[in-house]
Amino acid sequence: MKKHPDPTHLSEKTRAIINGRSSKDHHGVVNTPVYRASTVLHPDVDAFERRHDPSNKNRVVYGLLGTPTTFDLETVVADLEGGYDAVLLPSGLAAISIALTTFLRPGDHLLIADTVYWPNRIFCDEYLTDLGVSVEYYDPLIGGDIKDLIRSTTKVIFLESPGSLTFEVQDIPAITAVAKAHGVITILDNTWATPVFFKSFAHGVDVSIHAATKYLCGHSDVMMGIIISAEHVSEKIRSTHRLFGQTAAPDDAYSTLRSTRTLITRLKSHEANALALVEWFLGRNEVLQVLHPALPNHPGHTFWKRDFLGASGLFGVILKPRPRQRLLDMVNGMKLFGIGASWGGFESLMIPAYPERHRTATQWKTDGQLLRIHAGLEEIDDLKSDLENGFVRLNK
Ligand SMILES: *Cc1c(COP(=O)(O)O)cnc(C)c1O
């Protein structure tokens, strides 16, 4: 008889609770403890010398190569997204740079969505370009027409959907189909949807990266990246991860594993609060436009509806033009919406955003001012009254 029921027969919600847990190995405690390790002691010289043999079932051989804390987190997230393997890194940006570096060499061509997370662009423009990689940005709404941009040297298509700040949704299956036909690897930044709301591998993606810093950690106190891979690229990813000496801190792996147990429940509340705020903003005269993939007039909405299982808590609101001081009075005076980078924690956030500064293949124009809103887990009526008061300051 098995200690745990066979996870494959259970729903995702249950698997997120039971996967990667082996209480009997840890004196019965529910959560896998924080293992701190560099040296791992082996029973004898023979065992030590065979520690890297594929036949060695004991994977705990050296701190850099993982501990039960990191392995259990990898197991849970890979299963949630339907991937084969997962590796942990010290930040989301490290997940991006290691994933790209795995597949790109001098002379190669990279196609990357114009709407990717801005520091990702800097890595491509300043590091990959120096390395001799040809970096080409494409319109995120290009869909299957991306075939016209493929060269003989194209090795990677990088996607992010919805796009940073403006939330355009990509036709991911159309792009991965073209990539497969040309032997090109696809890497998706799936941070917004998380493994819960978008199943990358069911849509033909080869590599999915996450800023676990955001919803997977969910409590605004951990920096972490995760690369989840399909089987055919998993060894390559693990090898680059090893070559660059990547690892994640034990406490951070513990915190993220603990948070992953409640990810589905948290995300549904973030989603509901965000949708309620979207409705509130749409009813206000001060608002020019709301940028949220669930809105029928949003670019790529039909792809979101077809491919995604939900929407997380991050979206955009464009306010009608107002003097800058009115906007500052509004944002600076918010009681429940904090001003700060990152998102995905339990708290609401609001910052002005300027996507036009980070676009080259497309143009982004508005007459108003874009605000990036993160809907936290507060009571929705409290959030709405904070916004009501904010709009009073905006209108003064
Ligand atoms: C925040 C973010 C990252 C980077 O994550 P860090 O952990 O802050 O390095 C990558 N991609 C997206 C879409 C993000 O929002």
The ligand as an ORCA input file, in Angstrom:
! r2SCAN-3c Opt
* xyz 0 1
  C       9.263     40.504    -11.573
  C       9.324     39.828    -12.879
  C      10.469     39.121    -13.275
  C      11.751     39.147    -12.474
  O      11.639     38.572    -11.210
  P      12.699     38.963    -10.054
  O      12.529     37.851     -9.077
  O      12.276     40.308     -9.537
  O      14.067     38.983    -10.676
  C      10.430     38.454    -14.471
  N       9.348     38.470    -15.264
  C       8.230     39.131    -14.920
  C       7.049     39.099    -15.829
  C       8.187     39.831    -13.728
  O       7.074     40.520    -13.421
*
